Structures are given as structure tokens and as C-alpha cells.
Amino acid sequence: MSLGCVTVEGSRRLVRAAFLRFRRRHHHGAPVADVHTNPRDGQVLHVATGVPRLMVMTAETCAGPRAYVGLASSYFEKTTTGLQRLTDEEWGQMLVAHRRRRGGCRIWLRP
């Protein structure tokens, strides 16, 4: 598996360790943006990213089945009331709290 300038071959544990090192080095926060404001009821729709996720995809090739590994962006939507607009820092705190409540990630996203 290639992560930037690092190539990793071997066990799942080694691949996961390389991914976590890459994510710590290259993750620069989780940006959030307000994309729609409803002035009538004061709701603001935000879209945001979270921590990148490791994705594995398999494909049938001329040489037989192959597995490809890479990063996939996470995506969230959040609606606030009272015309509240979230900052990147507020969103980051909400994301950490969400991960603690949910125990990491949803069951269907777990390896």
C-alpha cells in the first residue's frame, strides 16, 4: 500500500499503523462551512469533513483480483438554530464528542 512517499506491505496491523501515522501528520483539522441559511426559522445548514478514513477496494484485473487501499473523506451535515454559524474549532469539538459517544465509528464502517 502506498501512503504518500511510504509503501507498506504486510499485515493488517502494519497497514493500520502506517495509516494512523499518515493521518496524524497530514490532518489539519476538520473544516466546516455554512451552505444554506433559512432566515424565516433561523436554521443554518452546515457541511463538514471529519477524519479521513482508510478505504479498501477490490477489483478483478487481467492479472486476477487486486486490492487497492487509500484514503476516503468523511462527510457530515449539521443544522443549527438561532442563526448560529459554527467555526472550525467548534466543529472539531463536536466531532470529538460525537466519536466518544458513538464509540469511534458506526458498525457498518468498521473493518
Number of C-alpha atoms within 10 A of each C-alpha: 15 14 16 8 6 10 10 15 10 8 8 9 9 12 18 13 12 17 21 15 11 14 17 10 9 10 11 9 13 18 16 22 17 18 10 12 18 11 10 6 10 12 17 20 19 19 15 18 18 18 18 18 15 17 13 12 9 10 10 9 9 7 6 7 9 11 11 11 14 15 14 12 11 12 11 11 13 14 16 15 13 10 15 14 18 20 12 15 13 13 21 20 11 13 18 12 12 13 12 11 10 10 10 12 12 9 9 6 10 7 7
